[in-house]
Amino acid sequence: MMLSRLAFAAALAVALTSCGSNPKALELRLWSDDYAFRVTMDPMPPKALEPVTYRVVVQDKKTGQPIETGEGRIFATSADRANTSDGFTKEKELGTYSGKLFFATSGDWAAAIQFRREKNPRLPLERVDWIQTVRPASDPGT
């Protein structure tokens, strides 16, 4: 019995260690009708009163090919109706875009991305939503 507990504890420690070193474990994965999104943020987790840079990799959902000529935005609204938003900037990496958000308060924010394949107003913006938890601001004294 003691041996099985030790084996379980060792397996759990290995699993937790491997998850911590896996960058994909920190990605938010979202899907719209036509796109697959992989979202990372810096800093992680986001904190109130600090700019947060979101990097978004956009791929065609069916083919897996990166979307190079897209446009979009990222935005969020808090429970008390504070808003933050930014248009995407194209990055050097294929299919990668970035935007910065500034969360005025901590708590849960309703976050979303709107994106379309080309800079063509006739194409629909596809939207994905999630809840973004924002930690309290860092104490300046620490």
N, CA, C and O atoms as CSV, one atom per row, in Angstrom:
chain,resi,resn,atom,element,x,y,z
A,1,MET,N,N,0.824,-1.196,0.000
A,1,MET,CA,C,0.000,0.000,0.000
A,1,MET,C,C,0.866,1.257,0.000
A,1,MET,O,O,0.604,2.198,-0.749
A,2,MET,N,N,1.902,1.269,0.846
A,2,MET,CA,C,2.799,2.408,0.917
A,2,MET,C,C,3.538,2.587,-0.410
A,2,MET,O,O,3.750,3.715,-0.855
A,3,LEU,N,N,3.932,1.476,-1.042
A,3,LEU,CA,C,4.640,1.531,-2.320
A,3,LEU,C,C,3.749,2.134,-3.404
A,3,LEU,O,O,4.217,2.923,-4.224
A,4,SER,N,N,2.466,1.764,-3.412
A,4,SER,CA,C,1.566,2.326,-4.432
A,4,SER,C,C,1.348,3.825,-4.207
A,4,SER,O,O,1.220,4.575,-5.174
A,5,ARG,N,N,1.305,4.267,-2.964
A,5,ARG,CA,C,1.180,5.701,-2.674
A,5,ARG,C,C,2.416,6.464,-3.149
A,5,ARG,O,O,2.302,7.553,-3.712
A,6,LEU,N,N,3.597,5.886,-2.921
A,6,LEU,CA,C,4.825,6.532,-3.380
A,6,LEU,C,C,4.878,6.588,-4.902
A,6,LEU,O,O,5.305,7.592,-5.473
A,7,ALA,N,N,4.447,5.519,-5.559
A,7,ALA,CA,C,4.437,5.500,-7.025
A,7,ALA,C,C,3.460,6.546,-7.561
A,7,ALA,O,O,3.764,7.238,-8.533
A,8,PHE,N,N,2.293,6.664,-6.935
A,8,PHE,CA,C,1.315,7.657,-7.345
A,8,PHE,C,C,1.867,9.070,-7.152
A,8,PHE,O,O,1.722,9.919,-8.032
A,9,ALA,N,N,2.496,9.323,-6.008
A,9,ALA,CA,C,3.065,10.648,-5.740
A,9,ALA,C,C,4.167,10.977,-6.745
A,9,ALA,O,O,4.253,12.113,-7.212
A,10,ALA,N,N,4.995,10.019,-7.078
A,10,ALA,CA,C,6.063,10.252,-8.056
A,10,ALA,C,C,5.482,10.541,-9.438
A,10,ALA,O,O,5.952,11.441,-10.134
A,11,ALA,N,N,4.458,9.780,-9.837
A,11,ALA,CA,C,3.826,10.001,-11.141
A,11,ALA,C,C,3.167,11.378,-11.195
A,11,ALA,O,O,3.232,12.062,-12.216
A,12,LEU,N,N,2.537,11.780,-10.099
A,12,LEU,CA,C,1.907,13.093,-10.040
A,12,LEU,C,C,2.950,14.207,-10.138
A,12,LEU,O,O,2.726,15.205,-10.824
A,13,ALA,N,N,4.073,14.048,-9.467
A,13,ALA,CA,C,5.133,15.055,-9.531
A,13,ALA,C,C,5.686,15.185,-10.943
A,13,ALA,O,O,5.932,16.296,-11.412
A,14,VAL,N,N,5.882,14.062,-11.621
A,14,VAL,CA,C,6.370,14.099,-13.002
A,14,VAL,C,C,5.352,14.782,-13.902
A,14,VAL,O,O,5.727,15.596,-14.746
A,15,ALA,N,N,4.079,14.468,-13.738
A,15,ALA,CA,C,3.026,15.069,-14.561
A,15,ALA,C,C,2.960,16.577,-14.347
A,15,ALA,O,O,2.835,17.333,-15.311
A,16,LEU,N,N,3.040,17.015,-13.116
A,16,LEU,CA,C,2.976,18.448,-12.831
A,16,LEU,C,C,4.203,19.175,-13.362
A,16,LEU,O,O,4.095,20.293,-13.865
A,17,THR,N,N,5.359,18.549,-13.252
A,17,THR,CA,C,6.580,19.159,-13.764
A,17,THR,C,C,6.533,19.281,-15.276
A,17,THR,O,O,6.922,20.311,-15.827
A,18,SER,N,N,6.064,18.251,-15.949
A,18,SER,CA,C,6.030,18.302,-17.413
A,18,SER,C,C,5.006,19.306,-17.905
A,18,SER,O,O,5.228,19.929,-18.943
A,19,CYS,N,N,3.891,19.491,-17.203
A,19,CYS,CA,C,2.903,20.495,-17.615
A,19,CYS,C,C,3.469,21.902,-17.484
A,19,CYS,O,O,3.184,22.767,-18.313
A,20,GLY,N,N,4.267,22.134,-16.452
A,20,GLY,CA,C,4.826,23.454,-16.235
A,20,GLY,C,C,5.812,23.870,-17.304
A,20,GLY,O,O,5.966,25.064,-17.563
A,21,SER,N,N,6.487,22.919,-17.934
A,21,SER,CA,C,7.474,23.255,-18.943
A,21,SER,C,C,6.887,23.232,-20.354
A,21,SER,O,O,7.602,23.524,-21.313
A,22,ASN,N,N,5.625,22.897,-20.502
A,22,ASN,CA,C,4.991,22.805,-21.812
A,22,ASN,C,C,4.325,24.132,-22.147
A,22,ASN,O,O,3.314,24.481,-21.537
A,23,PRO,N,N,4.883,24.899,-23.130
A,23,PRO,CA,C,4.267,26.190,-23.447
A,23,PRO,C,C,2.853,26.062,-23.988
A,23,PRO,O,O,2.056,26.988,-23.843
A,24,LYS,N,N,2.519,24.923,-24.616
A,24,LYS,CA,C,1.159,24.741,-25.131
A,24,LYS,C,C,0.139,24.663,-24.000
A,24,LYS,O,O,-1.043,24.933,-24.214
A,25,ALA,N,N,0.584,24.297,-22.797
A,25,ALA,CA,C,-0.331,24.234,-21.660
A,25,ALA,C,C,-0.821,25.626,-21.274
A,25,ALA,O,O,-1.853,25.758,-20.616
A,26,LEU,N,N,-0.087,26.669,-21.680
A,26,LEU,CA,C,-0.458,28.037,-21.342
A,26,LEU,C,C,-1.207,28.740,-22.468
A,26,LEU,O,O,-1.549,29.916,-22.343
A,27,GLU,N,N,-1.467,28.030,-23.569
A,27,GLU,CA,C,-2.214,28.601,-24.685
A,27,GLU,C,C,-3.714,28.463,-24.470
A,27,GLU,O,O,-4.201,27.466,-23.938
A,28,LEU,N,N,-4.418,29.481,-24.893
A,28,LEU,CA,C,-5.870,29.417,-24.953
A,28,LEU,C,C,-6.211,29.051,-26.384
A,28,LEU,O,O,-5.782,29.737,-27.311
A,29,ARG,N,N,-6.975,27.986,-26.584
A,29,ARG,CA,C,-7.344,27.538,-27.928
A,29,ARG,C,C,-8.832,27.775,-28.139
A,29,ARG,O,O,-9.668,27.356,-27.339
A,30,LEU,N,N,-9.141,28.463,-29.246
A,30,LEU,CA,C,-10.516,28.826,-29.559
A,30,LEU,C,C,-10.774,28.549,-31.038
A,30,LEU,O,O,-9.846,28.565,-31.847
A,31,TRP,N,N,-12.044,28.292,-31.392
A,31,TRP,CA,C,-12.407,27.999,-32.766
A,31,TRP,C,C,-13.671,28.761,-33.153
A,31,TRP,O,O,-14.636,28.816,-32.391
A,32,SER,N,N,-13.650,29.344,-34.344
A,32,SER,CA,C,-14.846,29.934,-34.939
A,32,SER,C,C,-15.249,29.012,-36.090
A,32,SER,O,O,-14.723,27.904,-36.202
A,33,ASP,N,N,-16.169,29.449,-36.940
A,33,ASP,CA,C,-16.598,28.612,-38.063
A,33,ASP,C,C,-15.443,28.271,-38.998
A,33,ASP,O,O,-15.342,27.138,-39.467
A,34,ASP,N,N,-14.567,29.245,-39.275
A,34,ASP,CA,C,-13.511,29.049,-40.271
A,34,ASP,C,C,-12.087,29.103,-39.737
A,34,ASP,O,O,-11.156,28.758,-40.463
A,35,TYR,N,N,-11.885,29.530,-38.478
A,35,TYR,CA,C,-10.538,29.760,-37.969
A,35,TYR,C,C,-10.278,29.011,-36.665
A,35,TYR,O,O,-11.181,28.749,-35.870
A,36,ALA,N,N,-8.993,28.679,-36.486
A,36,ALA,CA,C,-8.503,28.161,-35.210
A,36,ALA,C,C,-7.568,29.221,-34.633
A,36,ALA,O,O,-6.684,29.716,-35.332
A,37,PHE,N,N,-7.757,29.567,-33.376
A,37,PHE,CA,C,-6.967,30.605,-32.716
A,37,PHE,C,C,-6.171,29.990,-31.569
A,37,PHE,O,O,-6.703,29.204,-30.784
A,38,ARG,N,N,-4.894,30.353,-31.480
A,38,ARG,CA,C,-4.059,30.015,-30.325
A,38,ARG,C,C,-3.629,31.336,-29.706
A,38,ARG,O,O,-2.949,32.140,-30.344
A,39,VAL,N,N,-4.033,31.554,-28.453
A,39,VAL,CA,C,-3.839,32.844,-27.796
A,39,VAL,C,C,-2.895,32.668,-26.610
A,39,VAL,O,O,-3.090,31.787,-25.773
A,40,THR,N,N,-1.868,33.520,-26.551
A,40,THR,CA,C,-1.001,33.587,-25.373
A,40,THR,C,C,-0.973,35.039,-24.913
A,40,THR,O,O,-1.275,35.952,-25.682
A,41,MET,N,N,-0.607,35.241,-23.654
A,41,MET,CA,C,-0.568,36.589,-23.114
A,41,MET,C,C,0.687,36.787,-22.281
A,41,MET,O,O,1.228,35.844,-21.703
A,42,ASP,N,N,1.136,38.029,-22.233
A,42,ASP,CA,C,2.304,38.392,-21.443
A,42,ASP,C,C,2.015,39.725,-20.771
A,42,ASP,O,O,1.815,40.720,-21.468
A,43,PRO,N,N,1.987,39.784,-19.444
A,43,PRO,CA,C,2.320,38.710,-18.516
A,43,PRO,C,C,1.173,37.712,-18.355
A,43,PRO,O,O,0.016,37.998,-18.663
A,44,MET,N,N,1.535,36.554,-17.868
A,44,MET,CA,C,0.578,35.491,-17.586
A,44,MET,C,C,0.725,35.119,-16.121
A,44,MET,O,O,1.822,34.727,-15.724
A,45,PRO,N,N,-0.289,35.214,-15.305
A,45,PRO,CA,C,-1.634,35.686,-15.616
A,45,PRO,C,C,-1.668,37.210,-15.709
A,45,PRO,O,O,-0.814,37.896,-15.147
A,46,PRO,N,N,-2.674,37.735,-16.433
A,46,PRO,CA,C,-2.787,39.192,-16.540
A,46,PRO,C,C,-3.107,39.831,-15.195
A,46,PRO,O,O,-3.804,39.252,-14.360
A,47,LYS,N,N,-2.583,41.037,-15.006
A,47,LYS,CA,C,-2.841,41.786,-13.775
A,47,LYS,C,C,-3.469,43.128,-14.111
A,47,LYS,O,O,-3.198,43.715,-15.158
A,48,ALA,N,N,-4.308,43.597,-13.208
A,48,ALA,CA,C,-4.922,44.910,-13.384
A,48,ALA,C,C,-3.839,45.985,-13.384
A,48,ALA,O,O,-2.803,45.842,-12.734
A,49,LEU,N,N,-4.093,47.050,-14.114
A,49,LEU,CA,C,-3.237,48.232,-14.189
A,49,LEU,C,C,-1.872,47.963,-14.825
A,49,LEU,O,O,-0.942,48.748,-14.641
A,50,GLU,N,N,-1.741,46.865,-15.569
A,50,GLU,CA,C,-0.527,46.564,-16.322
A,50,GLU,C,C,-0.929,46.229,-17.752
A,50,GLU,O,O,-1.881,45.476,-17.956
A,51,PRO,N,N,-0.225,46.772,-18.751
A,51,PRO,CA,C,-0.558,46.395,-20.131
A,51,PRO,C,C,-0.289,44.909,-20.350
A,51,PRO,O,O,0.717,44.373,-19.884
A,52,VAL,N,N,-1.191,44.258,-21.056
A,52,VAL,CA,C,-1.076,42.830,-21.356
A,52,VAL,C,C,-1.012,42.681,-22.872
A,52,VAL,O,O,-1.907,43.136,-23.584
A,53,THR,N,N,0.044,42.045,-23.359
A,53,THR,CA,C,0.196,41.808,-24.792
A,53,THR,C,C,-0.355,40.425,-25.120
A,53,THR,O,O,0.082,39.422,-24.557
A,54,TYR,N,N,-1.303,40.384,-26.024
A,54,TYR,CA,C,-1.877,39.133,-26.513
A,54,TYR,C,C,-1.259,38.813,-27.873
A,54,TYR,O,O,-1.230,39.662,-28.764
A,55,ARG,N,N,-0.768,37.590,-28.026
A,55,ARG,CA,C,-0.290,37.095,-29.320
A,55,ARG,C,C,-1.288,36.042,-29.779
A,55,ARG,O,O,-1.617,35.112,-29.043
A,56,VAL,N,N,-1.760,36.205,-31.005
A,56,VAL,CA,C,-2.803,35.333,-31.527
A,56,VAL,C,C,-2.320,34.720,-32.841
A,56,VAL,O,O,-2.035,35.433,-33.804
A,57,VAL,N,N,-2.233,33.396,-32.867
A,57,VAL,CA,C,-1.903,32.681,-34.094
A,57,VAL,C,C,-3.231,32.231,-34.700
A,57,VAL,O,O,-4.028,31.560,-34.044
A,58,VAL,N,N,-3.460,32.612,-35.966
A,58,VAL,CA,C,-4.719,32.304,-36.640
A,58,VAL,C,C,-4.431,31.355,-37.794
A,58,VAL,O,O,-3.574,31.617,-38.637
A,59,GLN,N,N,-5.170,30.243,-37.813
A,59,GLN,CA,C,-5.033,29.254,-38.873
A,59,GLN,C,C,-6.395,28.950,-39.474
A,59,GLN,O,O,-7.426,29.068,-38.813
A,60,ASP,N,N,-6.376,28.555,-40.751
A,60,ASP,CA,C,-7.593,28.061,-41.382
A,60,ASP,C,C,-7.984,26.778,-40.652
A,60,ASP,O,O,-7.159,25.881,-40.483
A,61,LYS,N,N,-9.223,26.694,-40.227
A,61,LYS,CA,C,-9.679,25.565,-39.414
A,61,LYS,C,C,-9.603,24.238,-40.166
A,61,LYS,O,O,-9.306,23.207,-39.563
A,62,LYS,N,N,-9.865,24.249,-41.465
A,62,LYS,CA,C,-9.884,23.006,-42.249
A,62,LYS,C,C,-8.494,22.581,-42.707
A,62,LYS,O,O,-8.154,21.400,-42.633
A,63,THR,N,N,-7.687,23.530,-43.180
A,63,THR,CA,C,-6.387,23.177,-43.761
A,63,THR,C,C,-5.229,23.300,-42.785
A,63,THR,O,O,-4.178,22.695,-42.995
A,64,GLY,N,N,-5.404,24.078,-41.718
A,64,GLY,CA,C,-4.321,24.314,-40.777
A,64,GLY,C,C,-3.314,25.354,-41.249
A,64,GLY,O,O,-2.328,25.614,-40.559
A,65,GLN,N,N,-3.547,25.953,-42.417
A,65,GLN,CA,C,-2.635,26.961,-42.955
A,65,GLN,C,C,-2.785,28.282,-42.196
A,65,GLN,O,O,-3.896,28.674,-41.840
A,66,PRO,N,N,-1.648,28.975,-41.948
A,66,PRO,CA,C,-1.737,30.278,-41.274
A,66,PRO,C,C,-2.429,31.305,-42.161
A,66,PRO,O,O,-2.298,31.272,-43.384
A,67,ILE,N,N,-3.167,32.217,-41.533
A,67,ILE,CA,C,-3.869,33.284,-42.245
A,67,ILE,C,C,-2.963,34.519,-42.220
A,67,ILE,O,O,-2.759,35.127,-41.170
A,68,GLU,N,N,-2.429,34.876,-43.378
A,68,GLU,CA,C,-1.449,35.948,-43.486
A,68,GLU,C,C,-2.049,37.321,-43.743
A,68,GLU,O,O,-1.446,38.324,-43.360
A,69,THR,N,N,-3.194,37.404,-44.366
A,69,THR,CA,C,-3.716,38.709,-44.784
A,69,THR,C,C,-4.985,39.078,-44.033
A,69,THR,O,O,-5.910,39.640,-44.619
A,70,GLY,N,N,-5.037,38.773,-42.763
A,70,GLY,CA,C,-6.250,39.042,-42.005
A,70,GLY,C,C,-6.211,40.356,-41.270
A,70,GLY,O,O,-5.198,41.054,-41.231
A,71,GLU,N,N,-7.359,40.672,-40.684
A,71,GLU,CA,C,-7.472,41.830,-39.806
A,71,GLU,C,C,-8.433,41.480,-38.682
A,71,GLU,O,O,-9.317,40.637,-38.835
A,72,GLY,N,N,-8.242,42.143,-37.556
A,72,GLY,CA,C,-9.115,41.861,-36.431
A,72,GLY,C,C,-8.815,42.744,-35.245
A,72,GLY,O,O,-8.044,43.702,-35.318
A,73,ARG,N,N,-9.452,42.385,-34.151
A,73,ARG,CA,C,-9.263,43.135,-32.915
A,73,ARG,C,C,-9.512,42.219,-31.734
A,73,ARG,O,O,-10.122,41.158,-31.860
A,74,ILE,N,N,-9.025,42.657,-30.584
A,74,ILE,CA,C,-9.263,41.978,-29.321
A,74,ILE,C,C,-9.886,43.005,-28.383
A,74,ILE,O,O,-9.510,44.177,-28.403
A,75,PHE,N,N,-10.838,42.564,-27.561
A,75,PHE,CA,C,-11.509,43.509,-26.674
A,75,PHE,C,C,-12.069,42.774,-25.466
A,75,PHE,O,O,-12.215,41.551,-25.479
A,76,ALA,N,N,-12.382,43.538,-24.419
A,76,ALA,CA,C,-12.917,42.943,-23.194
A,76,ALA,C,C,-13.751,43.969,-22.440
A,76,ALA,O,O,-13.533,45.176,-22.547
A,77,THR,N,N,-14.720,43.455,-21.668
A,77,THR,CA,C,-15.597,44.275,-20.835
A,77,THR,C,C,-15.693,43.641,-19.457
A,77,THR,O,O,-15.889,42.432,-19.330
A,78,SER,N,N,-15.552,44.471,-18.420
A,78,SER,CA,C,-15.642,43.976,-17.046
A,78,SER,C,C,-17.098,43.928,-16.590
A,78,SER,O,O,-17.993,44.409,-17.285
A,79,ALA,N,N,-17.321,43.349,-15.425
A,79,ALA,CA,C,-18.670,43.257,-14.870
A,79,ALA,C,C,-19.263,44.646,-14.617
A,79,ALA,O,O,-20.477,44.826,-14.715
A,80,ASP,N,N,-18.414,45.629,-14.291
A,80,ASP,CA,C,-18.909,46.987,-14.050
A,80,ASP,C,C,-18.861,47.855,-15.313
A,80,ASP,O,O,-18.922,49.082,-15.232
A,81,ARG,N,N,-18.751,47.205,-16.488
A,81,ARG,CA,C,-18.853,47.817,-17.819
A,81,ARG,C,C,-17.633,48.657,-18.236
A,81,ARG,O,O,-17.751,49.513,-19.112
A,82,ALA,N,N,-16.472,48.424,-17.622
A,82,ALA,CA,C,-15.238,49.047,-18.117
A,82,ALA,C,C,-14.828,48.310,-19.386
A,82,ALA,O,O,-15.014,47.097,-19.480
A,83,ASN,N,N,-14.275,49.022,-20.359
A,83,ASN,CA,C,-13.915,48.432,-21.644
A,83,ASN,C,C,-12.443,48.644,-21.954
A,83,ASN,O,O,-11.837,49.619,-21.511
A,84,THR,N,N,-11.875,47.719,-22.721
A,84,THR,CA,C,-10.534,47.844,-23.261
A,84,THR,C,C,-10.517,47.140,-24.614
A,84,THR,O,O,-11.170,46.111,-24.791
A,85,SER,N,N,-9.768,47.696,-25.571
A,85,SER,CA,C,-9.725,47.072,-26.901
A,85,SER,C,C,-8.474,47.507,-27.645
A,85,SER,O,O,-7.837,48.499,-27.293
A,86,ASP,N,N,-8.132,46.744,-28.684
A,86,ASP,CA,C,-7.008,47.078,-29.539
A,86,ASP,C,C,-7.148,46.338,-30.859
A,86,ASP,O,O,-7.585,45.188,-30.899
A,87,GLY,N,N,-6.770,47.013,-31.939
A,87,GLY,CA,C,-6.711,46.367,-33.245
A,87,GLY,C,C,-5.459,45.516,-33.347
A,87,GLY,O,O,-4.453,45.800,-32.696
A,88,PHE,N,N,-5.518,44.475,-34.161
A,88,PHE,CA,C,-4.371,43.587,-34.319
A,88,PHE,C,C,-3.269,44.238,-35.143
A,88,PHE,O,O,-3.529,44.971,-36.097
A,89,THR,N,N,-2.048,43.954,-34.755
A,89,THR,CA,C,-0.849,44.283,-35.512
A,89,THR,C,C,-0.266,42.975,-36.021
A,89,THR,O,O,-0.144,42.016,-35.258
A,90,LYS,N,N,0.095,42.920,-37.291
A,90,LYS,CA,C,0.680,41.713,-37.879
A,90,LYS,C,C,2.110,41.561,-37.372
A,90,LYS,O,O,2.880,42.521,-37.371
A,91,GLU,N,N,2.460,40.353,-36.942
A,91,GLU,CA,C,3.801,40.050,-36.453
A,91,GLU,C,C,4.628,39.378,-37.548
A,91,GLU,O,O,4.093,39.064,-38.611
A,92,LYS,N,N,5.914,39.154,-37.309
A,92,LYS,CA,C,6.811,38.527,-38.281
A,92,LYS,C,C,6.465,37.065,-38.540
A,92,LYS,O,O,6.584,36.589,-39.669
A,93,GLU,N,N,6.036,36.351,-37.500
A,93,GLU,CA,C,5.728,34.934,-37.626
A,93,GLU,C,C,4.466,34.747,-38.465
A,93,GLU,O,O,3.525,35.534,-38.371
A,94,LEU,N,N,4.460,33.702,-39.282
A,94,LEU,CA,C,3.317,33.421,-40.157
A,94,LEU,C,C,2.024,33.308,-39.357
A,94,LEU,O,O,1.956,32.575,-38.370
A,95,GLY,N,N,1.006,34.034,-39.788
A,95,GLY,CA,C,-0.316,33.938,-39.181
A,95,GLY,C,C,-0.419,34.462,-37.771
A,95,GLY,O,O,-1.374,34.136,-37.066
A,96,THR,N,N,0.544,35.274,-37.330
A,96,THR,CA,C,0.567,35.756,-35.948
A,96,THR,C,C,0.247,37.245,-35.896
A,96,THR,O,O,0.774,38.041,-36.673
A,97,TYR,N,N,-0.626,37.598,-34.966
A,97,TYR,CA,C,-1.069,38.975,-34.766
A,97,TYR,C,C,-0.949,39.290,-33.279
A,97,TYR,O,O,-0.926,38.377,-32.453
A,98,SER,N,N,-0.874,40.569,-32.930
A,98,SER,CA,C,-0.812,40.935,-31.518
A,98,SER,C,C,-1.689,42.150,-31.251
A,98,SER,O,O,-2.000,42.931,-32.150
A,99,GLY,N,N,-2.073,42.281,-29.998
A,99,GLY,CA,C,-2.837,43.423,-29.520
A,99,GLY,C,C,-2.602,43.571,-28.024
A,99,GLY,O,O,-2.285,42.597,-27.342
A,100,LYS,N,N,-2.756,44.789,-27.514
A,100,LYS,CA,C,-2.547,45.047,-26.084
A,100,LYS,C,C,-3.855,45.478,-25.440
A,100,LYS,O,O,-4.618,46.270,-25.992
A,101,LEU,N,N,-4.087,44.930,-24.254
A,101,LEU,CA,C,-5.241,45.340,-23.455
A,101,LEU,C,C,-4.744,45.878,-22.124
A,101,LEU,O,O,-3.702,45.459,-21.619
A,102,PHE,N,N,-5.503,46.811,-21.562
A,102,PHE,CA,C,-5.207,47.391,-20.256
A,102,PHE,C,C,-6.439,47.196,-19.388
A,102,PHE,O,O,-7.476,47.814,-19.629
A,103,PHE,N,N,-6.331,46.347,-18.389
A,103,PHE,CA,C,-7.456,46.037,-17.508
A,103,PHE,C,C,-7.431,46.987,-16.313
A,103,PHE,O,O,-6.481,46.985,-15.530
A,104,ALA,N,N,-8.468,47.790,-16.179
A,104,ALA,CA,C,-8.526,48.795,-15.119
A,104,ALA,C,C,-8.792,48.183,-13.750
A,104,ALA,O,O,-8.419,48.763,-12.730
A,105,THR,N,N,-9.432,47.016,-13.716
A,105,THR,CA,C,-9.780,46.380,-12.444
A,105,THR,C,C,-9.498,44.887,-12.529
A,105,THR,O,O,-9.386,44.325,-13.618
A,106,SER,N,N,-9.387,44.262,-11.383
A,106,SER,CA,C,-9.232,42.810,-11.342
A,106,SER,C,C,-10.610,42.160,-11.424
A,106,SER,O,O,-11.635,42.834,-11.322
A,107,GLY,N,N,-10.619,40.856,-11.607
A,107,GLY,CA,C,-11.873,40.111,-11.690
A,107,GLY,C,C,-12.034,39.454,-13.042
A,107,GLY,O,O,-11.087,39.379,-13.824
A,108,ASP,N,N,-13.226,38.981,-13.311
A,108,ASP,CA,C,-13.515,38.318,-14.575
A,108,ASP,C,C,-13.990,39.324,-15.616
A,108,ASP,O,O,-14.877,40.135,-15.350
A,109,TRP,N,N,-13.395,39.266,-16.795
A,109,TRP,CA,C,-13.742,40.128,-17.923
A,109,TRP,C,C,-14.256,39.251,-19.051
A,109,TRP,O,O,-13.718,38.170,-19.289
A,110,ALA,N,N,-15.296,39.705,-19.751
A,110,ALA,CA,C,-15.781,39.025,-20.951
A,110,ALA,C,C,-14.884,39.479,-22.097
A,110,ALA,O,O,-14.942,40.637,-22.513
A,111,ALA,N,N,-14.054,38.571,-22.609
A,111,ALA,CA,C,-13.087,38.901,-23.655
A,111,ALA,C,C,-13.514,38.275,-24.972
A,111,ALA,O,O,-14.234,37.276,-24.994
A,112,ALA,N,N,-13.060,38.878,-26.079
A,112,ALA,CA,C,-13.422,38.355,-27.398
A,112,ALA,C,C,-12.398,38.777,-28.438
A,112,ALA,O,O,-11.655,39.743,-28.262
A,113,ILE,N,N,-12.384,38.025,-29.521
A,113,ILE,CA,C,-11.611,38.353,-30.718
A,113,ILE,C,C,-12.587,38.384,-31.878
A,113,ILE,O,O,-13.458,37.521,-31.992
A,114,GLN,N,N,-12.439,39.380,-32.735
A,114,GLN,CA,C,-13.132,39.416,-34.024
A,114,GLN,C,C,-12.052,39.383,-35.099
A,114,GLN,O,O,-11.040,40.074,-34.988
A,115,PHE,N,N,-12.270,38.573,-36.148
A,115,PHE,CA,C,-11.245,38.395,-37.174
A,115,PHE,C,C,-11.891,38.065,-38.511
A,115,PHE,O,O,-12.928,37.405,-38.572
A,116,ARG,N,N,-11.251,38.541,-39.589
A,116,ARG,CA,C,-11.635,38.140,-40.944
A,116,ARG,C,C,-10.360,37.935,-41.763
A,116,ARG,O,O,-9.317,38.531,-41.490
A,117,ARG,N,N,-10.477,37.081,-42.762
A,117,ARG,CA,C,-9.347,36.651,-43.569
A,117,ARG,C,C,-8.663,37.785,-44.321
A,117,ARG,O,O,-7.434,37.809,-44.380
A,118,GLU,N,N,-9.386,38.696,-44.880
A,118,GLU,CA,C,-8.818,39.779,-45.681
A,118,GLU,C,C,-9.362,41.115,-45.199
A,118,GLU,O,O,-10.357,41.175,-44.475
A,119,LYS,N,N,-8.700,42.170,-45.608
A,119,LYS,CA,C,-9.177,43.513,-45.274
A,119,LYS,C,C,-10.265,43.887,-46.267
A,119,LYS,O,O,-10.094,44.779,-47.097
A,120,ASN,N,N,-11.378,43.189,-46.163
A,120,ASN,CA,C,-12.498,43.369,-47.073
A,120,ASN,C,C,-13.760,43.505,-46.227
A,120,ASN,O,O,-14.187,42.527,-45.615
A,121,PRO,N,N,-14.371,44.695,-46.175
A,121,PRO,CA,C,-15.536,44.883,-45.311
A,121,PRO,C,C,-16.729,44.009,-45.675
A,121,PRO,O,O,-17.662,43.878,-44.883
A,122,ARG,N,N,-16.710,43.410,-46.861
A,122,ARG,CA,C,-17.823,42.522,-47.228
A,122,ARG,C,C,-17.702,41.140,-46.605
A,122,ARG,O,O,-18.688,40.407,-46.520
A,123,LEU,N,N,-16.500,40.780,-46.170
A,123,LEU,CA,C,-16.324,39.498,-45.484
A,123,LEU,C,C,-16.763,39.656,-44.028
A,123,LEU,O,O,-16.505,40.689,-43.410
A,124,PRO,N,N,-17.424,38.637,-43.482
A,124,PRO,CA,C,-17.885,38.757,-42.091
A,124,PRO,C,C,-16.728,38.653,-41.102
A,124,PRO,O,O,-15.749,37.943,-41.334
A,125,LEU,N,N,-16.863,39.373,-40.004
A,125,LEU,CA,C,-15.955,39.210,-38.871
A,125,LEU,C,C,-16.453,38.016,-38.064
A,125,LEU,O,O,-17.601,37.993,-37.621
A,126,GLU,N,N,-15.591,37.033,-37.878
A,126,GLU,CA,C,-15.959,35.896,-37.022
A,126,GLU,C,C,-15.488,36.200,-35.614
A,126,GLU,O,O,-14.453,36.837,-35.419
A,127,ARG,N,N,-16.258,35.739,-34.625
A,127,ARG,CA,C,-16.001,36.110,-33.237
A,127,ARG,C,C,-15.873,34.879,-32.361
A,127,ARG,O,O,-16.613,33.907,-32.506
A,128,VAL,N,N,-14.908,34.947,-31.440
A,128,VAL,CA,C,-14.774,33.944,-30.382
A,128,VAL,C,C,-14.739,34.683,-29.046
A,128,VAL,O,O,-14.198,35.785,-28.958
A,129,ASP,N,N,-15.309,34.082,-28.018
A,129,ASP,CA,C,-15.445,34.699,-26.699
A,129,ASP,C,C,-14.866,33.790,-25.626
A,129,ASP,O,O,-14.845,32.569,-25.777
A,130,TRP,N,N,-14.398,34.396,-24.541
A,130,TRP,CA,C,-13.972,33.649,-23.369
A,130,TRP,C,C,-14.031,34.571,-22.151
A,130,TRP,O,O,-14.195,35.783,-22.291
A,131,ILE,N,N,-13.897,33.998,-20.971
A,131,ILE,CA,C,-13.817,34.770,-19.727
A,131,ILE,C,C,-12.355,34.867,-19.334
A,131,ILE,O,O,-11.684,33.851,-19.152
A,132,GLN,N,N,-11.858,36.106,-19.202
A,132,GLN,CA,C,-10.469,36.359,-18.826
A,132,GLN,C,C,-10.421,36.788,-17.373
A,132,GLN,O,O,-10.975,37.826,-17.014
A,133,THR,N,N,-9.768,36.005,-16.540
A,133,THR,CA,C,-9.600,36.366,-15.139
A,133,THR,C,C,-8.366,37.250,-15.013
A,133,THR,O,O,-7.288,36.902,-15.495
A,134,VAL,N,N,-8.533,38.391,-14.362
A,134,VAL,CA,C,-7.457,39.355,-14.177
A,134,VAL,C,C,-7.148,39.442,-12.693
A,134,VAL,O,O,-8.040,39.660,-11.873
A,135,ARG,N,N,-5.884,39.270,-12.358
A,135,ARG,CA,C,-5.438,39.322,-10.953
A,135,ARG,C,C,-5.338,40.775,-10.481
A,135,ARG,O,O,-5.255,41.691,-11.299
A,136,PRO,N,N,-5.348,40.983,-9.160
A,136,PRO,CA,C,-5.164,42.340,-8.638
A,136,PRO,C,C,-3.803,42.899,-9.057
A,136,PRO,O,O,-2.867,42.147,-9.328
A,137,ALA,N,N,-3.712,44.229,-9.104
A,137,ALA,CA,C,-2.453,44.898,-9.456
A,137,ALA,C,C,-1.359,44.527,-8.474
A,137,ALA,O,O,-1.622,44.232,-7.308
A,138,SER,N,N,-0.138,44.545,-8.958
A,138,SER,CA,C,1.010,44.253,-8.098
A,138,SER,C,C,1.169,45.347,-7.058
A,138,SER,O,O,0.942,46.525,-7.334
A,139,ASP,N,N,1.558,44.946,-5.875
A,139,ASP,CA,C,1.823,45.907,-4.816
A,139,ASP,C,C,3.147,46.595,-5.131
A,139,ASP,O,O,4.163,45.912,-5.260
A,140,PRO,N,N,3.176,47.939,-5.262
A,140,PRO,CA,C,4.415,48.623,-5.618
A,140,PRO,C,C,5.520,48.409,-4.595
A,140,PRO,O,O,6.697,48.579,-4.912
A,141,GLY,N,N,5.159,48.040,-3.382
A,141,GLY,CA,C,6.159,47.857,-2.337
A,141,GLY,C,C,6.847,46.500,-2.368
A,141,GLY,O,O,7.755,46.249,-1.576
A,142,THR,N,N,6.419,45.607,-3.289
A,142,THR,CA,C,7.046,44.276,-3.305
A,142,THR,C,C,7.871,44.061,-4.525
A,142,THR,O,O,8.465,42.995,-4.689
